[in-house]
């Protein structure tokens, strides 16, 4: 299958007195196709395992058990060097904080992932300029992060995540630190770019408004996930999340 397959994924953290099981057997799949990719919003109370799942899919952490495949490849079968290359080429990250380097311009920040291979190529520079234009910041391409608004900085982070045309984009609370106006704009931009780049997108969010824009929704409860419309979510979960 072209896409993402998560099978019985479990994650346990060892403590001094007892082990803490965060993921208790997560299974779902996403199709990766040429028609515009697919997208999933992940919701649930704080501490329910949403970010842990994202970190494992992004190969930033290893599962205790279970299987993960992206386009038929289990990245955890690779050695450390191969895993780093796989992550760099196939996975784009957008976090709640933009993590832009303050001393670099918009263009230089977008190009950062390309430096893992040495100097940015002419094609990569052209790609970065194209993405910056797509996010509406062509006139600010030489500006540094301090000269941008919070929403603009997060849009730069989205462009940076797209530089290698990743197969999957992972966004962890991408609008969590923004006001409503910028939150709406960044959420819209994230989905527009995902569709334009024909990528898969998984976004962890506490925002019901943002989640309602996604094609699918996974709800975390006690280390497990269910898939349903938001109308089926318990009102107390809405409050807690």
C-alpha positions in Angstrom: 0.0 0.0 0.0 1.2 3.5 -0.8 0.8 5.5 2.4 1.1 5.0 6.1 0.2 1.9 8.0 0.3 1.8 11.8 -0.3 -1.6 13.4 -0.8 -2.3 17.1 1.6 0.4 18.1 2.5 0.4 21.8 4.7 2.6 23.9 5.7 2.1 27.6 7.9 4.3 29.6 9.8 2.8 32.5 9.4 4.6 35.9 11.0 4.0 39.3 8.0 2.4 40.8 6.1 1.2 37.8 5.9 1.3 34.0 3.6 3.8 32.3 1.9 2.5 29.2 1.1 5.5 27.0 0.0 3.8 23.8 -1.9 0.6 24.2 -2.2 -0.6 20.7 -2.8 2.0 18.1 -3.8 0.9 14.5 -4.8 3.0 11.6 -3.8 3.7 8.0 -3.7 6.6 5.5 -3.6 6.4 1.7 -0.9 8.3 -0.1 -2.0 9.1 -3.6 -1.5 11.6 -6.4 -4.9 13.2 -6.0 -4.0 15.4 -3.1 -2.9 13.1 -0.2 -5.0 12.7 2.9 -5.3 14.3 6.3 -6.1 13.4 9.9 -6.7 15.5 13.0 -5.8 13.9 16.3 -7.7 15.1 19.4 -7.8 14.1 23.1 -7.0 15.3 26.6 -3.5 16.5 27.5 -1.2 13.6 28.4 -3.3 11.0 26.4 -0.5 10.1 24.1 -1.1 12.3 21.0 2.4 13.8 20.9 4.0 10.4 21.7 2.3 8.9 18.6 3.5 11.8 16.5 7.1 11.4 17.7 7.0 7.7 16.8 5.5 8.3 13.4 8.2 10.9 12.9 10.9 8.4 14.0 12.0 10.8 16.8 11.1 8.0 19.2 10.9 4.2 18.9 7.8 2.1 19.8 7.9 -0.5 22.5 6.2 -2.9 20.1 4.1 -2.8 16.9 4.8 -1.8 13.4 5.1 1.3 11.3 5.3 1.4 7.5 5.6 4.4 5.2 5.2 3.4 1.5 6.1 -0.2 2.5 9.3 0.7 4.4 9.6 0.2 8.1 12.0 3.0 9.1 13.0 1.3 12.3 14.6 -1.5 10.2 17.2 1.1 9.1 20.5 1.9 10.8 21.0 5.2 12.6 22.4 6.9 9.5 19.7 5.5 7.2 17.0 6.5 9.7 18.2 10.1 9.8 18.2 10.3 6.0 14.8 8.7 5.8 13.4 11.2 8.3 15.0 14.2 6.4 13.7 13.2 3.0 10.2 11.8 3.9 8.9 13.6 7.0 8.2 17.3 7.5 7.6 18.7 11.0 5.6 21.7 12.2 5.6 22.3 15.9 3.7 24.7 18.2 6.7 26.9 18.4 8.2 27.7 15.0 11.8 26.9 16.0 13.2 29.4 13.4 16.8 30.4 13.9 16.8 34.1 14.8 20.0 35.0 13.0 18.8 33.6 9.6 16.5 35.1 7.0 13.2 33.6 5.9 14.9 32.0 2.9 17.8 30.6 5.0 15.4 29.1 7.5 13.3 27.4 4.8 16.6 26.0 3.4 17.8 24.6 6.7 16.9 21.0 6.1 18.9 21.0 2.9 22.1 21.7 4.8 22.3 18.1 6.0 23.5 17.3 2.5 26.0 20.2 2.4 25.4 23.4 0.5 21.9 24.1 -0.8 21.6 23.4 -4.5 20.2 25.8 -7.1 17.1 23.7 -7.4 16.6 23.7 -3.6 16.9 27.5 -3.5 14.4 27.8 -6.3 12.1 25.4 -4.4 12.4 27.5 -1.2 11.6 30.7 -3.1 8.5 29.0 -4.6 7.3 27.9 -1.2 7.8 31.3 0.3 5.8 32.8 -2.5 3.1 30.2 -1.9 2.8 31.2 1.8 2.5 34.8 0.9 5.8 36.1 2.2 7.8 36.7 -1.0 8.3 40.4 0.0 9.8 39.3 3.3 12.2 36.7 2.0 15.2 38.5 3.5 13.5 39.4 6.8 14.6 37.7 10.0 12.0 36.1 12.4 12.0 39.1 14.8 10.6 41.1 11.9 7.7 38.8 11.4 4.4 38.3 13.2 3.7 35.0 15.1 1.5 33.8 12.2 4.1 34.7 9.6 6.8 32.8 11.5 4.6 29.7 11.6 3.9 30.0 7.9 7.7 30.0 7.4 7.9 26.8 9.5 5.3 25.2 7.2 7.4 26.1 4.1 10.5 24.7 5.8 8.6 21.4 6.4 7.7 21.2 2.7 11.2 21.8 1.3 11.9 18.1 0.3 8.3 17.4 -0.7 7.8 15.0 2.2 5.5 12.1 2.0 4.0 13.0 5.4 3.7 16.2 7.4 3.4 16.0 11.2 2.1 19.1 13.0 2.0 19.2 16.8 -0.4 22.0 17.9 0.6 24.2 15.0 -1.9 26.9 16.0 -1.7 26.5 19.7 0.2 29.7 20.4 -1.6 32.0 17.9 -4.6 34.3 18.2 -7.8 33.3 16.4 -7.2 35.3 13.2 -3.6 33.9 12.8 -4.8 30.4 13.9 -7.4 30.4 11.1 -4.9 31.5 8.5 -2.2 29.0 9.5 -4.7 26.2 9.6 -6.0 27.1 6.2 -2.4 27.4 4.9 -1.4 24.0 6.3 -4.2 22.2 4.6 -3.8 24.1 1.3 -0.1 23.3 1.2 -0.8 19.6 2.1 -3.2 19.3 -0.8 -1.0 21.2 -3.3 2.0 19.0 -2.4 0.0 15.8 -2.4 1.3 14.8 1.0 -0.3 13.1 4.0 -0.9 15.3 7.0 -1.4 14.3 10.7 -2.1 17.2 13.0 -2.4 17.0 16.8 -4.7 19.8 18.0 -6.9 20.9 20.9 -8.9 23.1 18.5 -12.2 21.6 17.4 -12.5 24.4 14.9 -9.3 23.3 13.2 -10.1 19.6 13.4 -13.4 20.2 11.7 -11.5 21.2 8.5 -9.9 17.7 8.3 -11.2 14.8 6.4 -10.7 12.3 9.3 -10.5 12.7 13.1 -8.9 10.3 15.6 -9.8 10.7 19.3 -7.4 9.5 22.0 -9.0 8.0 25.1 -6.9 6.0 27.6 -4.1 5.2 25.2 -6.4 4.0 22.4 -7.9 5.8 19.4 -11.3 5.8 17.9 -12.3 7.5 14.7 -15.6 9.4 14.5 -17.1 12.8 13.7 -16.7 15.4 16.3 -20.5 15.2 17.0 -19.7 11.9 18.6 -17.2 13.2 21.0 -18.3 13.4 24.6 -18.9 17.0 25.8 -16.5 16.5 28.7 -13.7 15.5 26.4 -14.3 18.8 24.5 -13.8 20.7 27.7 -10.7 18.8 28.9 -9.1 19.0 25.5 
